[in-house]
Amino acid sequence: MKSLGWKTIVTSAAVASLAGIAIAAAPAQAASPAAGSSTQAAHAALSPAQLAGLPLTNRHLTPHEIANLAVVLNAYYVAQGATLNVNAFINDFAKDGVFNDEVAGKTYQGKALGDVVTGMADVFPDVHRDLKSITVSGDVVSLELSIDGTFEGPLQTPAGTLKPNGAKIDAPTADFWYLHDGKVEKFDCYVGYTDMYAQMGVNLDWAGAIANS
């Protein structure tokens, strides 16, 4: 299935335009957010034409499922380096909503949810997600994707600071979003960090680990 490169998923009450679609002929024009428009209204604005451009595994979605999908798409949009909006990302979550980085073993909640997007954007200023497959089932949205970007910011590690080298990353990822009443209650994210670090020039030191065992 062809993937979807995200450039514009606009959160306005009138339109949530999608552009840069690999399987579409031409991108749609983005509209500016309407003054005073609610997030919930914006999330419900996905049109049949916009849905047709998505790599959905099931195209017979209910209005409730479409609204849930729009919440998730908005969260990806405001997490991109070019359109980073920390408050909007946090607002997509319920008050007790959590983000679980399942591979790193870290959990974020409340204002700390902002660290999820700023931390990635600090290292990869042009970070964006390439959505390859989307499954919507009631209040659960599951995706296969990659996290793409350029290593242009320093990365703090237990061994010290890793300096940027301009490497392009394409990290395989699986995301699972659990929603209720239009808000994210739980977001479980599985990032292929080993692959991502290798692309950045960092490889596992098996010899060192064996020597220390």
PyRosetta script that sets phi, psi and omega in degrees:
from pyrosetta import init, pose_from_sequence

init()
pose = pose_from_sequence("MKSLGWKTIVTSAAVASLAGIAIAAAPAQAASPAAGSSTQAAHAALSPAQLAGLPLTNRHLTPHEIANLAVVLNAYYVAQGATLNVNAFINDFAKDGVFNDEVAGKTYQGKALGDVVTGMADVFPDVHRDLKSITVSGDVVSLELSIDGTFEGPLQTPAGTLKPNGAKIDAPTADFWYLHDGKVEKFDCYVGYTDMYAQMGVNLDWAGAIANS")
pose.set_psi(1, 135.8)
pose.set_omega(1, -179.1)
pose.set_phi(2, -70.4)
pose.set_psi(2, 154.1)
pose.set_omega(2, -175.6)
pose.set_phi(3, -99.0)
pose.set_psi(3, 168.5)
pose.set_omega(3, -177.9)
pose.set_phi(4, -119.1)
pose.set_psi(4, 115.2)
pose.set_omega(4, 176.7)
pose.set_phi(5, -87.7)
pose.set_psi(5, 122.1)
pose.set_omega(5, -173.1)
pose.set_phi(6, -90.4)
pose.set_psi(6, 123.9)
pose.set_omega(6, 174.8)
pose.set_phi(7, -124.1)
pose.set_psi(7, -40.4)
pose.set_omega(7, 178.5)
pose.set_phi(8, -141.2)
pose.set_psi(8, 109.9)
pose.set_omega(8, 169.0)
pose.set_phi(9, -120.6)
pose.set_psi(9, 95.7)
pose.set_omega(9, -167.0)
pose.set_phi(10, -88.4)
pose.set_psi(10, 131.4)
pose.set_omega(10, 180.0)
pose.set_phi(11, -96.6)
pose.set_psi(11, 87.0)
pose.set_omega(11, 172.7)
pose.set_phi(12, -131.6)
pose.set_psi(12, 158.6)
pose.set_omega(12, -178.9)
pose.set_phi(13, -67.6)
pose.set_psi(13, -23.3)
pose.set_omega(13, -176.1)
pose.set_phi(14, -89.1)
pose.set_psi(14, -35.6)
pose.set_omega(14, -173.6)
pose.set_phi(15, -156.0)
pose.set_psi(15, 145.5)
pose.set_omega(15, 171.1)
pose.set_phi(16, -120.8)
pose.set_psi(16, 79.7)
pose.set_omega(16, -171.3)
pose.set_phi(17, -72.2)
pose.set_psi(17, 142.1)
pose.set_omega(17, 177.7)
pose.set_phi(18, -115.2)
pose.set_psi(18, 132.7)
pose.set_omega(18, -179.9)
pose.set_phi(19, -135.0)
pose.set_psi(19, 169.0)
pose.set_omega(19, 180.0)
pose.set_phi(20, 69.6)
pose.set_psi(20, 27.8)
pose.set_omega(20, -177.3)
pose.set_phi(21, -79.1)
pose.set_psi(21, 124.0)
pose.set_omega(21, -176.0)
pose.set_phi(22, -63.5)
pose.set_psi(22, -27.0)
pose.set_omega(22, -176.1)
pose.set_phi(23, -102.0)
pose.set_psi(23, 10.0)
pose.set_omega(23, 178.9)
pose.set_phi(24, -110.4)
pose.set_psi(24, 157.7)
pose.set_omega(24, -177.5)
pose.set_phi(25, -76.1)
pose.set_psi(25, -41.9)
pose.set_omega(25, -176.6)
pose.set_phi(26, -148.1)
pose.set_psi(26, 145.2)
pose.set_omega(26, 180.0)
pose.set_phi(27, -73.0)
pose.set_psi(27, 153.2)
pose.set_omega(27, 175.9)
pose.set_phi(28, -83.1)
pose.set_psi(28, 156.5)
pose.set_omega(28, 176.1)
pose.set_phi(29, -79.7)
pose.set_psi(29, 138.2)
pose.set_omega(29, -178.6)
pose.set_phi(30, -84.0)
pose.set_psi(30, 144.9)
pose.set_omega(30, 176.0)
pose.set_phi(31, -107.2)
pose.set_psi(31, 148.4)
pose.set_omega(31, 178.8)
pose.set_phi(32, -76.9)
pose.set_psi(32, 147.3)
pose.set_omega(32, 178.7)
pose.set_phi(33, -58.0)
pose.set_psi(33, 135.9)
pose.set_omega(33, 179.6)
pose.set_phi(34, -75.2)
pose.set_psi(34, 140.5)
pose.set_omega(34, -179.2)
pose.set_phi(35, -61.5)
pose.set_psi(35, 130.0)
pose.set_omega(35, 176.8)
pose.set_phi(36, 77.9)
pose.set_psi(36, 4.5)
pose.set_omega(36, -179.1)
pose.set_phi(37, -72.1)
pose.set_psi(37, 142.2)
pose.set_omega(37, -178.6)
pose.set_phi(38, -85.4)
pose.set_psi(38, 153.2)
pose.set_omega(38, 178.6)
pose.set_phi(39, -63.1)
pose.set_psi(39, -41.2)
pose.set_omega(39, -178.5)
pose.set_phi(40, -61.9)
pose.set_psi(40, -41.6)
pose.set_omega(40, 178.8)
pose.set_phi(41, -64.1)
pose.set_psi(41, -40.0)
pose.set_omega(41, 179.8)
pose.set_phi(42, -63.9)
pose.set_psi(42, -41.5)
pose.set_omega(42, -176.2)
pose.set_phi(43, -66.5)
pose.set_psi(43, -22.9)
pose.set_omega(43, -177.4)
pose.set_phi(44, -89.2)
pose.set_psi(44, 8.1)
pose.set_omega(44, -169.4)
pose.set_phi(45, -93.9)
pose.set_psi(45, 9.8)
pose.set_omega(45, 179.8)
pose.set_phi(46, -69.0)
pose.set_psi(46, 127.1)
pose.set_omega(46, -178.6)
pose.set_phi(47, -92.3)
pose.set_psi(47, 163.8)
pose.set_omega(47, 175.7)
pose.set_phi(48, -56.7)
pose.set_psi(48, -37.9)
pose.set_omega(48, 179.7)
pose.set_phi(49, -64.9)
pose.set_psi(49, -40.2)
pose.set_omega(49, 178.9)
pose.set_phi(50, -67.9)
pose.set_psi(50, -40.8)
pose.set_omega(50, 178.1)
pose.set_phi(51, -63.0)
pose.set_psi(51, -34.2)
pose.set_omega(51, -178.6)
pose.set_phi(52, -64.0)
pose.set_psi(52, -25.4)
pose.set_omega(52, -179.1)
pose.set_phi(53, -86.9)
pose.set_psi(53, -0.8)
pose.set_omega(53, -178.0)
pose.set_phi(54, -92.9)
pose.set_psi(54, 148.4)
pose.set_omega(54, 178.2)
pose.set_phi(55, -81.0)
pose.set_psi(55, 62.1)
pose.set_omega(55, -177.6)
pose.set_phi(56, -80.0)
pose.set_psi(56, 142.3)
pose.set_omega(56, 175.7)
pose.set_phi(57, -84.9)
pose.set_psi(57, -17.3)
pose.set_omega(57, 177.8)
pose.set_phi(58, -140.1)
pose.set_psi(58, 122.2)
pose.set_omega(58, -176.0)
pose.set_phi(59, -99.0)
pose.set_psi(59, 6.6)
pose.set_omega(59, 178.7)
pose.set_phi(60, -104.9)
pose.set_psi(60, 68.4)
pose.set_omega(60, -177.2)
pose.set_phi(61, -91.0)
pose.set_psi(61, 145.6)
pose.set_omega(61, 174.6)
pose.set_phi(62, -79.4)
pose.set_psi(62, 162.2)
pose.set_omega(62, 175.9)
pose.set_phi(63, -55.4)
pose.set_psi(63, -37.0)
pose.set_omega(63, 178.6)
pose.set_phi(64, -63.8)
pose.set_psi(64, -42.2)
pose.set_omega(64, 179.6)
pose.set_phi(65, -68.5)
pose.set_psi(65, -37.3)
pose.set_omega(65, 177.3)
pose.set_phi(66, -63.3)
pose.set_psi(66, -40.7)
pose.set_omega(66, 178.6)
pose.set_phi(67, -64.5)
pose.set_psi(67, -40.8)
pose.set_omega(67, 177.5)
pose.set_phi(68, -63.8)
pose.set_psi(68, -41.9)
pose.set_omega(68, 178.5)
pose.set_phi(69, -60.7)
pose.set_psi(69, -40.5)
pose.set_omega(69, -179.3)
pose.set_phi(70, -64.1)
pose.set_psi(70, -35.1)
pose.set_omega(70, 176.8)
pose.set_phi(71, -61.8)
pose.set_psi(71, -44.8)
pose.set_omega(71, -178.6)
pose.set_phi(72, -66.1)
pose.set_psi(72, -43.7)
pose.set_omega(72, 179.0)
pose.set_phi(73, -61.4)
pose.set_psi(73, -38.6)
pose.set_omega(73, 178.0)
pose.set_phi(74, -63.3)
pose.set_psi(74, -40.7)
pose.set_omega(74, 179.9)
pose.set_phi(75, -62.0)
pose.set_psi(75, -39.9)
pose.set_omega(75, 176.8)
pose.set_phi(76, -65.5)
pose.set_psi(76, -40.9)
pose.set_omega(76, -178.1)
pose.set_phi(77, -61.2)
pose.set_psi(77, -47.5)
pose.set_omega(77, -176.1)
pose.set_phi(78, -78.5)
pose.set_psi(78, -4.5)
pose.set_omega(78, 176.2)
pose.set_phi(79, -96.7)
pose.set_psi(79, -4.8)
pose.set_omega(79, 179.3)
pose.set_phi(80, -72.8)
pose.set_psi(80, 150.8)
pose.set_omega(80, -179.9)
pose.set_phi(81, -60.7)
pose.set_psi(81, -39.0)
pose.set_omega(81, -176.3)
pose.set_phi(82, -75.9)
pose.set_psi(82, -21.9)
pose.set_omega(82, -175.9)
pose.set_phi(83, -130.5)
pose.set_psi(83, 33.9)
pose.set_omega(83, -175.3)
pose.set_phi(84, -61.2)
pose.set_psi(84, 128.2)
pose.set_omega(84, 178.5)
pose.set_phi(85, -144.1)
pose.set_psi(85, 94.2)
pose.set_omega(85, -173.8)
pose.set_phi(86, -61.0)
pose.set_psi(86, -46.1)
pose.set_omega(86, -178.0)
pose.set_phi(87, -62.9)
pose.set_psi(87, -38.4)
pose.set_omega(87, 179.1)
pose.set_phi(88, -66.3)
pose.set_psi(88, -37.6)
pose.set_omega(88, 177.7)
pose.set_phi(89, -63.9)
pose.set_psi(89, -46.6)
pose.set_omega(89, 179.5)
pose.set_phi(90, -62.7)
pose.set_psi(90, -37.6)
pose.set_omega(90, -177.5)
pose.set_phi(91, -67.2)
pose.set_psi(91, -19.9)
pose.set_omega(91, 176.8)
pose.set_phi(92, -73.5)
pose.set_psi(92, -12.4)
pose.set_omega(92, -179.3)
pose.set_phi(93, -97.8)
pose.set_psi(93, 150.0)
pose.set_omega(93, 170.7)
pose.set_phi(94, -66.0)
pose.set_psi(94, 164.8)
pose.set_omega(94, -177.6)
pose.set_phi(95, -57.6)
pose.set_psi(95, -34.9)
pose.set_omega(95, 179.0)
pose.set_phi(96, -105.7)
pose.set_psi(96, 18.6)
pose.set_omega(96, -179.7)
pose.set_phi(97, -67.3)
pose.set_psi(97, 149.1)
pose.set_omega(97, -177.1)
pose.set_phi(98, -130.5)
pose.set_psi(98, 150.2)
pose.set_omega(98, 170.6)
pose.set_phi(99, -113.0)
pose.set_psi(99, 125.0)
pose.set_omega(99, 179.1)
pose.set_phi(100, -111.8)
pose.set_psi(100, 113.7)
pose.set_omega(100, 170.8)
pose.set_phi(101, -84.3)
pose.set_psi(101, 92.9)
pose.set_omega(101, -169.2)
pose.set_phi(102, -67.2)
pose.set_psi(102, -31.3)
pose.set_omega(102, -178.6)
pose.set_phi(103, -77.1)
pose.set_psi(103, -43.0)
pose.set_omega(103, 179.1)
pose.set_phi(104, -79.7)
pose.set_psi(104, -14.9)
pose.set_omega(104, 179.6)
pose.set_phi(105, 73.5)
pose.set_psi(105, 36.2)
pose.set_omega(105, -178.6)
pose.set_phi(106, -122.2)
pose.set_psi(106, 147.1)
pose.set_omega(106, 178.4)
pose.set_phi(107, -126.0)
pose.set_psi(107, 137.7)
pose.set_omega(107, -179.2)
pose.set_phi(108, -124.7)
pose.set_psi(108, 143.6)
pose.set_omega(108, -179.1)
pose.set_phi(109, -151.3)
pose.set_psi(109, 153.9)
pose.set_omega(109, 178.5)
pose.set_phi(110, 63.9)
pose.set_psi(110, -139.4)
pose.set_omega(110, -178.7)
pose.set_phi(111, -63.8)
pose.set_psi(111, -24.4)
pose.set_omega(111, 178.9)
pose.set_phi(112, -64.6)
pose.set_psi(112, -15.9)
pose.set_omega(112, 175.8)
pose.set_phi(113, -59.1)
pose.set_psi(113, -28.8)
pose.set_omega(113, 178.6)
pose.set_phi(114, -63.9)
pose.set_psi(114, -27.7)
pose.set_omega(114, 179.6)
pose.set_phi(115, -64.8)
pose.set_psi(115, -26.2)
pose.set_omega(115, -179.8)
pose.set_phi(116, -60.6)
pose.set_psi(116, -46.5)
pose.set_omega(116, -175.8)
pose.set_phi(117, -85.7)
pose.set_psi(117, -37.6)
pose.set_omega(117, -180.0)
pose.set_phi(118, -70.3)
pose.set_psi(118, -35.5)
pose.set_omega(118, 179.5)
pose.set_phi(119, -61.7)
pose.set_psi(119, -42.2)
pose.set_omega(119, 179.3)
pose.set_phi(120, -71.3)
pose.set_psi(120, -41.2)
pose.set_omega(120, -178.0)
pose.set_phi(121, -69.5)
pose.set_psi(121, -28.6)
pose.set_omega(121, 177.6)
pose.set_phi(122, -65.0)
pose.set_psi(122, -36.0)
pose.set_omega(122, -179.0)
pose.set_phi(123, -86.3)
pose.set_psi(123, -39.0)
pose.set_omega(123, 180.0)
pose.set_phi(124, -123.5)
pose.set_psi(124, 85.1)
pose.set_omega(124, -174.7)
pose.set_phi(125, -57.3)
pose.set_psi(125, -26.2)
pose.set_omega(125, 180.0)
pose.set_phi(126, -100.5)
pose.set_psi(126, 23.3)
pose.set_omega(126, -174.5)
pose.set_phi(127, -56.1)
pose.set_psi(127, 136.8)
pose.set_omega(127, 175.3)
pose.set_phi(128, -152.8)
pose.set_psi(128, 163.0)
pose.set_omega(128, -177.5)
pose.set_phi(129, -111.3)
pose.set_psi(129, 135.1)
pose.set_omega(129, 178.1)
pose.set_phi(130, -104.9)
pose.set_psi(130, 104.3)
pose.set_omega(130, -175.4)
pose.set_phi(131, -83.0)
pose.set_psi(131, 121.1)
pose.set_omega(131, -174.7)
pose.set_phi(132, -103.4)
pose.set_psi(132, -32.6)
pose.set_omega(132, -179.0)
pose.set_phi(133, -153.9)
pose.set_psi(133, 133.1)
pose.set_omega(133, -178.2)
pose.set_phi(134, -127.8)
pose.set_psi(134, 127.5)
pose.set_omega(134, 175.4)
pose.set_phi(135, -121.8)
pose.set_psi(135, 124.3)
pose.set_omega(135, 178.7)
pose.set_phi(136, -114.5)
pose.set_psi(136, 123.9)
pose.set_omega(136, 179.1)
pose.set_phi(137, -136.7)
pose.set_psi(137, 95.5)
pose.set_omega(137, -178.5)
pose.set_phi(138, 63.9)
pose.set_psi(138, -117.9)
pose.set_omega(138, -178.0)
pose.set_phi(139, -95.9)
pose.set_psi(139, 14.4)
pose.set_omega(139, 179.9)
pose.set_phi(140, -119.7)
pose.set_psi(140, 129.0)
pose.set_omega(140, 176.3)
pose.set_phi(141, -120.6)
pose.set_psi(141, 119.6)
pose.set_omega(141, -177.5)
pose.set_phi(142, -116.0)
pose.set_psi(142, 138.1)
pose.set_omega(142, -176.5)
pose.set_phi(143, -137.0)
pose.set_psi(143, 143.8)
pose.set_omega(143, 164.3)
pose.set_phi(144, -103.9)
pose.set_psi(144, 130.2)
pose.set_omega(144, -175.3)
pose.set_phi(145, -154.9)
pose.set_psi(145, 178.5)
pose.set_omega(145, 169.1)
pose.set_phi(146, -130.9)
pose.set_psi(146, 148.7)
pose.set_omega(146, 173.9)
pose.set_phi(147, -99.5)
pose.set_psi(147, 117.4)
pose.set_omega(147, -174.7)
pose.set_phi(148, -113.7)
pose.set_psi(148, 150.9)
pose.set_omega(148, 177.2)
pose.set_phi(149, 171.3)
pose.set_psi(149, -176.5)
pose.set_omega(149, -179.0)
pose.set_phi(150, -120.1)
pose.set_psi(150, 129.7)
pose.set_omega(150, -177.7)
pose.set_phi(151, -74.6)
pose.set_psi(151, 90.9)
pose.set_omega(151, -175.5)
pose.set_phi(152, -121.8)
pose.set_psi(152, 1.1)
pose.set_omega(152, 178.9)
pose.set_phi(153, -125.2)
pose.set_psi(153, 150.5)
pose.set_omega(153, -178.6)
pose.set_phi(154, -65.3)
pose.set_psi(154, 146.5)
pose.set_omega(154, 178.4)
pose.set_phi(155, -115.5)
pose.set_psi(155, 121.5)
pose.set_omega(155, 178.5)
pose.set_phi(156, -80.9)
pose.set_psi(156, 126.7)
pose.set_omega(156, -179.4)
pose.set_phi(157, -126.8)
pose.set_psi(157, 165.6)
pose.set_omega(157, 176.8)
pose.set_phi(158, -59.9)
pose.set_psi(158, -22.4)
pose.set_omega(158, -179.0)
pose.set_phi(159, -94.0)
pose.set_psi(159, -3.6)
pose.set_omega(159, -177.6)
pose.set_phi(160, 132.3)
pose.set_psi(160, -166.2)
pose.set_omega(160, -177.4)
pose.set_phi(161, -93.1)
pose.set_psi(161, 124.4)
pose.set_omega(161, 175.8)
pose.set_phi(162, -89.6)
pose.set_psi(162, 119.3)
pose.set_omega(162, -177.5)
pose.set_phi(163, -77.9)
pose.set_psi(163, 144.8)
pose.set_omega(163, -179.4)
pose.set_phi(164, -66.9)
pose.set_psi(164, 149.6)
pose.set_omega(164, -179.4)
pose.set_phi(165, -132.4)
pose.set_psi(165, 8.3)
pose.set_omega(165, 177.8)
pose.set_phi(166, 76.8)
pose.set_psi(166, 11.1)
pose.set_omega(166, -178.9)
pose.set_phi(167, -66.7)
pose.set_psi(167, 143.2)
pose.set_omega(167, 176.3)
pose.set_phi(168, -89.2)
pose.set_psi(168, 132.8)
pose.set_omega(168, 179.0)
pose.set_phi(169, -115.0)
pose.set_psi(169, 149.9)
pose.set_omega(169, 179.3)
pose.set_phi(170, -146.7)
pose.set_psi(170, 80.7)
pose.set_omega(170, -169.9)
pose.set_phi(171, -92.0)
pose.set_psi(171, 120.1)
pose.set_omega(171, 178.3)
pose.set_phi(172, -63.7)
pose.set_psi(172, 137.0)
pose.set_omega(172, -173.3)
pose.set_phi(173, -145.2)
pose.set_psi(173, 149.0)
pose.set_omega(173, 171.5)
pose.set_phi(174, -128.6)
pose.set_psi(174, 129.5)
pose.set_omega(174, -177.9)
pose.set_phi(175, -121.4)
pose.set_psi(175, 139.9)
pose.set_omega(175, 177.9)
pose.set_phi(176, -130.7)
pose.set_psi(176, 115.1)
pose.set_omega(176, -177.0)
pose.set_phi(177, -107.4)
pose.set_psi(177, 132.4)
pose.set_omega(177, 178.6)
pose.set_phi(178, -119.5)
pose.set_psi(178, 118.8)
pose.set_omega(178, -172.8)
pose.set_phi(179, -117.5)
pose.set_psi(179, 160.9)
pose.set_omega(179, 174.1)
pose.set_phi(180, -155.0)
pose.set_psi(180, 128.1)
pose.set_omega(180, -179.8)
pose.set_phi(181, 53.5)
pose.set_psi(181, 40.4)
pose.set_omega(181, 174.8)
pose.set_phi(182, 78.6)
pose.set_psi(182, 9.7)
pose.set_omega(182, 178.8)
pose.set_phi(183, -127.4)
pose.set_psi(183, 153.0)
pose.set_omega(183, 179.3)
pose.set_phi(184, -82.2)
pose.set_psi(184, 120.0)
pose.set_omega(184, 176.1)
pose.set_phi(185, -89.5)
pose.set_psi(185, -35.0)
pose.set_omega(185, -180.0)
pose.set_phi(186, -151.8)
pose.set_psi(186, 137.1)
pose.set_omega(186, 177.5)
pose.set_phi(187, -129.1)
pose.set_psi(187, 109.1)
pose.set_omega(187, 178.0)
pose.set_phi(188, -99.7)
pose.set_psi(188, 121.3)
pose.set_omega(188, -175.1)
pose.set_phi(189, -119.4)
pose.set_psi(189, 130.3)
pose.set_omega(189, 179.1)
pose.set_phi(190, -119.3)
pose.set_psi(190, 104.0)
pose.set_omega(190, -177.8)
pose.set_phi(191, -103.0)
pose.set_psi(191, 137.2)
pose.set_omega(191, 176.1)
pose.set_phi(192, -78.1)
pose.set_psi(192, 73.8)
pose.set_omega(192, -174.9)
pose.set_phi(193, -62.7)
pose.set_psi(193, -37.7)
pose.set_omega(193, -179.2)
pose.set_phi(194, -58.9)
pose.set_psi(194, -44.9)
pose.set_omega(194, 177.5)
pose.set_phi(195, -65.4)
pose.set_psi(195, -42.9)
pose.set_omega(195, -178.5)
pose.set_phi(196, -62.8)
pose.set_psi(196, -46.2)
pose.set_omega(196, -179.2)
pose.set_phi(197, -65.2)
pose.set_psi(197, -36.3)
pose.set_omega(197, 177.8)
pose.set_phi(198, -62.1)
pose.set_psi(198, -38.9)
pose.set_omega(198, 178.1)
pose.set_phi(199, -66.9)
pose.set_psi(199, -25.5)
pose.set_omega(199, 178.4)
pose.set_phi(200, -86.0)
pose.set_psi(200, -2.8)
pose.set_omega(200, 179.4)
pose.set_phi(201, 97.2)
pose.set_psi(201, 11.1)
pose.set_omega(201, -179.9)
pose.set_phi(202, -110.2)
pose.set_psi(202, 120.0)
pose.set_omega(202, -179.8)
pose.set_phi(203, -117.5)
pose.set_psi(203, 150.1)
pose.set_omega(203, 179.5)
pose.set_phi(204, -64.1)
pose.set_psi(204, 137.3)
pose.set_omega(204, -179.1)
pose.set_phi(205, -94.0)
pose.set_psi(205, 79.9)
pose.set_omega(205, -179.3)
pose.set_phi(206, -65.7)
pose.set_psi(206, -39.2)
pose.set_omega(206, -178.1)
pose.set_phi(207, -63.0)
pose.set_psi(207, -42.1)
pose.set_omega(207, 179.2)
pose.set_phi(208, -66.1)
pose.set_psi(208, -39.4)
pose.set_omega(208, 179.1)
pose.set_phi(209, -64.7)
pose.set_psi(209, -41.2)
pose.set_omega(209, 178.6)
pose.set_phi(210, -66.2)
pose.set_psi(210, -40.5)
pose.set_omega(210, -179.5)
pose.set_phi(211, -64.1)
pose.set_psi(211, -31.0)
pose.set_omega(211, -178.5)
pose.set_phi(212, -90.3)
pose.set_psi(212, -4.8)
pose.set_omega(212, -176.5)
pose.set_phi(213, -83.5)
pose.dump_pdb("model.pdb")
